[in-house]
Structure formats: structure tokens, C-alpha cells
């Protein structure tokens, strides 16, 4: 129990850190002023001085005079050159007046763009959000129906809605405890339909293999269709990570070989243990679940649901992209690139993908040459829409399964 709590807090802290990194362009953002006047806010600036004032940087390519005022009172004024000029301001709203030379623009760095983020998010159309909500749930429904196709060769046929509710509950569980959904939905269907957990888990592994293939196909199309963006995305990850990754891989290989040698030396003692026998039986059930892919009678239905699920994943993201001003110009291939990047962000073990999803989508927008702040706003709307959908449908699924289980127990007691 304590170990699970520690693990959860660790995953949550990873998500919080990634969310903070993704939000830096908002709390300490930049603004290009091409007109003579502009309004900006100061929140958490680049740094503060001894008096607690926040540093804001101003720069202009060809020089400009500037004046910063608050409530019509002049706070500071001066001349800008190519060199960055720093001013210290208290938190609040300000007006910038500049007289730039022809072709020049003033760049403000270290300003609070939280209100701009709220404005960007509020521009998302309600029909687009509702459509994304519905499409996301249709993917869950299709996943539940596909699960039945995998269970049929094993001799089990749960009701359509119990299977769908179990899948919805799995997403609900993953939102709060990463990687718990797979076992949660198996346990739920085991309680309602008496299907062995090991066989259920085997079919879940089968699904994961198929989904990995689909993710790889989507990723291949996204990368080939956006090679320049993919190159910039890799560059933004940092240069020294490849070598570090190679060292970790070598260490992991050495540890793996050492464990393998120990297993060979003590194999007779290990085989005789009760833990090994239980693991053997469990793996046997998993193997039967994996074979169900080859034995399934309705291969056409399985392929249809697989394609439908991944089409819905793309469509629910595309609906949000098209509903917001900053992302409505995305092409299909660019939208696919952002969707795949967000998908990989969800793989990281942060509860509900918080932070990891935002960070990945923002990087994808930057790689496409778009605004990272807009990418963060889009990620917020998308994440909030799907999280609400998962909580609502998952909560309903849990209540429906619990109600069915209670009714089933009462019937059994009545017959007894």
C-alpha cells in the first residue's frame, strides 16, 4: 500500500513538473508589439529584485523609444537599441507606447500571458468540444465491443454494455492511478461475468499488441508527412541524451544477463516454489488469451473496431483543433503529427497524462513552426474535454457494474 502511494506521488510529481515546463511560455511569456500601443500584464517575471519587482525585458531590432504607463501614469520611459533593456515592474496591467522606426517591432519578455491563455481557450467552439466528447466515448464503446470478439473463442460472451462499462471504468482508473486500468477492467468483468482474470488479462495484452502496431503505423505516416517538423522535435529534446540512453541500455543489459545466469543456476529450487507454480498457471492463462487473436471467428469485426477506434482517436483531436482559432489551419498530416505526439505523452506514467500530454503537444506545435502558447491552450482544452468524458462515462460504468453485481448476488441468494 505504502509503495503504491509513493509510486503514485512520484508519477504525479513528474506530471506537475512537465506541466510547469509547458506553462513557462504563459507565466513568463513573450509578446511581439508591432503597433504603437499594447497592453500587457506582469505576473511571475524572469526574476525579481530586492524590492520584489519583476524583471521584464524589452528589445527592438532597429531601435525605438518606449513609454510604459499604468492607470495613465508614466512608470518608465527611454530608448531601445539592439541591446536588450531590462525594466523592473510590480504585478499588474500596463500599457506600452512605442515609436519604432520603420520595419521595427518591440519584443516584451517575461510577461504574464495567463489572460491570453484563457482567451485562447475560451475561443474553442462548444459544438467542437461536444463532438470531441462524443467521439472519445465512441472509441470506448468500440473498444468494449472489440473485447467481446477476443473473448468469444475462449467460450465467454459477456453483455455488450458490461464490456463497454468495464473499459470505461479502466480509463477512469488510469486517470487517477497510472497503469491500473488493465487490471481494473479485468477484475470488474470477473466480478460480473465470472470470467477468469488471467484469461481476461491475456486478451488485454493482445489488444495492447494490436494497438502498438496501429500507433506505429500512425507514427510512420505522421513522421513521413512532417519530416522537417520531426527533425526539429528531435533537436528540441537535447543532444546529450542519446549517449546517456546508450549507457543506460548497456547497464540494463548487464543486469539482465546477471539475472538470467542466477535463474539458470538456481532453476531447480525456483521451479519447486509455490510462487513459480502460481506464475506458471497465470502465464498459461495469458497464453490462451493471446491465442484468441488467431482463433477469433469474427476477424472482420475485430479489424473494423480496431480501425474505428483509431479513427475516433484522430477525429476527437481533430474536432478540437478545428474548433480553435490558433490550430484551425492545421492540415490532416499536421493534425496527425500533433495527435501522435500527444499519444506518446500519454504513455508517460503521469495520472491522466497531466503535464506529459501538454508538454508533448506544445513541442509538436513548436516543431510545426506554430506558437507553443497556442499549443498549450489546445492541449488544455483537449485534455479537459477527454478527462471530463472519462470521469463521467467511467463513473457511470462503475455504478452500472456495481448495480449489476448487487442484483446478481441477490438472485443467487434467492435461489439458495
N, C-alpha and C positions, 0 to 999 in steps of 0.2 A: 504493500500500500504506500509506504513512505517513498519507495523507489519510483513508483508511478507518479507520485506528486512532484518529486524532484525532476523527473523527466518532463512532465507537463510544464513546469515552471521554466525549465531550460528552453523548451520549444517556444513557449510564449515569449521569452526574452529575445530569442532570435527574431521572431516576428516583429516585436516592438522596435528593435534596433534597425531592421530593414525598413520599417515604416518611417522611422525618424530620418534615415538616409534619403528615402524617396521624397520626404516632405521638405528637405532643406531648400529647394528652389522656391518654396512657398514662404516659409518663415524668414528666409534670408535671400529673397529673390532679386531679380534684376528687371529693369524697365527701360526700354529704349524710347526716348522722348523726341519725336520728330517735329512736333508742333511747338508753338511758343509758350504754351501753358500746359501743365499737367498736375493732377492730384495724386498724392501717394501717401502711404501710411508707414510709420516706423513702429516696429514691434521688437522682436529679438534681432538686433543688428549683428554685424560681423563681430564686434567686440564692444565693451563698454570702458569708459574711463573711470577715474576715481570718483567722479560725481554721479556715476550711474547713467550717463548719457550714452546712446548707441551710435557707433560709427557708421556712417553712410558714405559710400564712395561715388564721386562724380567724375566723368571723363567725357571728352569730346574730341573727335578726330581732327577737326580743323579750327578748334578754338571757339569760345563762346563766353559771353557774360551771363551770369545767372543771379537769380534772387529767389530765396526760399522764405516763405511767409506762413504764418499760422494765425487764423482769425483776423486776416487783413493786416497783421503786424509783422514787419520785416524781422526775420530771425537772423539771417546771414546773407551776404551777397559778395560777389567777387568775380574774378576772371578765370576761365578754364583754358588749359592748353592740352597738349597731347598727354602730359603727365597726369596721373590720377590725383584728384583732390579729395581729401577726407574732411568731412564735417561731422560734428557730434550733436545729436538731437535727442530730445526726450521722446517718449512714446506718444503717439498722436497722429493727427492728419495734417498734412502740409500741402502747400501749393508751390510748384516750381515755375518760375518765369525765366525764359532764356532768350537771348538774342544771338542765335547761332549764325555763323557765316553760311553762305550758300552750300548746300550739299552736306552740311554737318548735322549731327544728332547728339544729344546728351544721353549718356548711359548712367542710370542710377543702380547701384549695387548695395545689397544689404538692407533692403526694404521689406516690409511685411505685405505679402500678397494674399493673405488669408481671405479677404473680402473678394478679391478677384477669383480665387478658387471657388468660393460659394456661388459667385455669379456664373462661372463656367458650368458648375454642376446644376444650378437651377435652370439652365437653358436646355437641359435634356427633356425631350418631349414625354409627356405621360403615356401616350399610346406606345411609344418605343419601349418604355420601361415595362409596361404591362405585357407587351408582346414578348420581350425577353424573359419575363417571369413565366409565361405560359410555355414557351419553347423549352425552357430549362426543365420544367416539370414533365413535358412530353418525353424528354430524354430519359428521365427516371422511370416513367411508365414503360417505355420500350425496353429499358434495361431489365425491369421486373419480368416482362413477358419473355425476354430472351433467356432469362434464368430458367424458366419453366421448360424451354426447349432443351436445355442441358440436363435437366433433372429427369425428363421422361425416359431416356434409355436406362436409368437406374431403377425404374419402376415406381417413381413418385410423381404425383400430379397435384400440387397444391393449387388453391384457387388463384385466379389472376390477381385479384386485389390484395390478397395476403402477401403474395410475392412482391407486388409493387410497394405495398406499405413497408415491407421488410427492407427493401432497397432504399426507400425514402428515409427510414429510420437509420440506416447505415450512414447516409450523408449527414444526417442530424448529429450522430455520434462523432463523426470525423470533424465536425465543426468545433467541437469542444475538446475532444481528445484525439489527436492525430493517430491515424493507423488503427483505430479501434473499430471502425465501421464494418470491416470484413467479418470479424468475429461476431459483432453485434447482430448483423442481419442473419448470420447462420444460427445463432442462439435463438433469435426471435422465431424463425421458421421451424426450428427444432421444437420449440415450446408449443406452437400452434398445430403443426402437422406431423410431429414425431419422426422427422427425417433425421438420421444420424448426422451429427455435426461434422465428422470427418469427411463424409461424402459431400455434404454441402460445401465445405471449405475447398474440396478438390475442384468443384465446378467454378468456385470463385477464382481459383488460380488459373483455370482455363480461360476465364474471362479476362484476367489480367494479361495473359499472354497475347490474346487477340487484340486487346486494347493497346498494348505496346506496339504491335505491328501497325495498327491504324495511326498511332501517334507518330511513328517513324515515317509512314507514308505522307502524312500531313506535313511533317517537318521537312521532308525532302522537297516537296512541292514549294513550301514556303521559302526555303533556302535558295533553291534554284531560281525561283521567281524574284528574289530580292538579294542577289549576291553581294552587291555593294553595301546594302544595309547590314547583312550578316557579317561582313568583314569589319564594319565599324562597331558592331555589337561585340565582337571578339576583342577588338582593340580596347574597348572601354573596360573590359574585365581586368586588365593589367597584364604586364609582360612576364612577371616573375612567377606566376602561378603554375606554369607548365612544368618547370623544373621541380618545384615543391611537390606537385602532383606525382611526378615520376619517382621521387624519393619515397613518398608515402606508399606508392604501389609496390616498390621493392621491399619495403618493411613489411607490408601486408603479405607479400609472397613468402618471405622468410618465416613469418609467424604461421602462415597456413601450412607450409611444409613441415614445420616443427610439430604442429598439432597432428598432422597426418601420420608422422612417424610414431608418435605416442599412441595413437589409435591402433596402429599395426602391432606394436609391441605388447599392448595390454588388451588385445581384441577378445581373447577368451574370457577374461574377467568381465569385460564390458557387456558381452553378449548375454551373460548369465544374470545380469541385474534386472530388477523389475522395471526400472525406468526405460531400459532399452526395449523390453518386450512391449511396453505401452507405446513407445515411439514407433516400433515396428508395425503395430496394429493401426496406429494413426496414419502412417505413411502408406499403408496398404489401402486404406480408405481414400486417401488423397489420390493414389494411383488410379483407383476406379473412377474417381471424378474426372481425372484428366482423360481417361479413355472415352468418356461420354461424348467428347467432341467428335471422335471418329465414329461412334455408334449412333449418333443422333439421327432420327428418322426425318426430321424437318430441317434439312440443311439449308434449303431456300429461305425459310423463315429466320433462321439464325443469321444468315448473310444480310437479309433485309433489315433486321433490327440493328445489326452492327453498323451498317451504312446510315441508317436513320438516326441512331444515337449520335454519331459523329457529325452528321449534317446539322442536327439540332444544336450541338455544342458550338459550331461555327455560326449558325443563324442567330442564336441568342446573343452572341457577342456582336455580330454584325448589326443587329437591331439597335443596340446601344450606340455603336459607332455612328450610325446614320442619324440617330436622334440628337446628336450634339454638334454644335457648330464647328468646333475645333477638329473633329475627326470625321465629319461627313464627307470629306473629299477623298478618303481612303479608297483605293481600288480593292478589288476582291483579293488579289495576291498580297497586298499590303495588310489588309484586314486579317488574312490567314497568318501572316508573319506575326502580327501582334497577338493573335489568339494562341499560336503555338508557344510564343514566349511566355504568355501568361500561364499556359498549361504547365510548362516546366517550373514556373514559380510556385504553382500549387503543389508540386511534388515535394518541395521542401517541408520539413515537419513542423510547420507553424500552425496553430489552431485555426482552421478555416482558411488557411493560406494568407492570413493577415500579414501585411508587410511584404512578404515574399512575392505575392501576386502584384502588389502595387509597384514594387521595385522593378520587377521584370517587365511589366507593361510600360513603365516610364522609360526604361532603357531601350525598348523596342521603338518607341516613338522618337527618341533621340537618334537612334540608328537610321530611321527613315527620314531624318532631316526635319522632323517636326518638333514642336515645343514639348519639352519634358513636363512643364507645368500642366499643359493640356492633357498629356498622357496620364499624369497623376489624377487629374479630375475625372477622366474617363474611367480609370481603374477604380476610383472610389464609387462611382455610380454603378459600374458593373458588379463590383464586389458586394455592395449593399443590396442590390437587386437580387442577386443569386443567394446571398446569405439569408435574407428575409424569406425567399422562396423555400430554401432548405429547412429553416426553422419552422415555418408554417406547415409545410407538407410532411416534414419529418415528425413534428409533434402530433399531427392528425394521424399519421401512420402508426405511431407508438400507441396512441389511445385506442385506435381501431383494433390493433393486435392484442392489446391488453383486455379489451372488452370481449373479443372472441375467445381468448384463453379462459376468462372467468366463466363465460357461458358454457364452454366445453367442459370445464371442471364440474359445474353444476349438473350437467346432463349425465356425466359419469357417476356422480354421487347418487343421482336419482335412479339410475339403473342398478346401482349396487344396493 
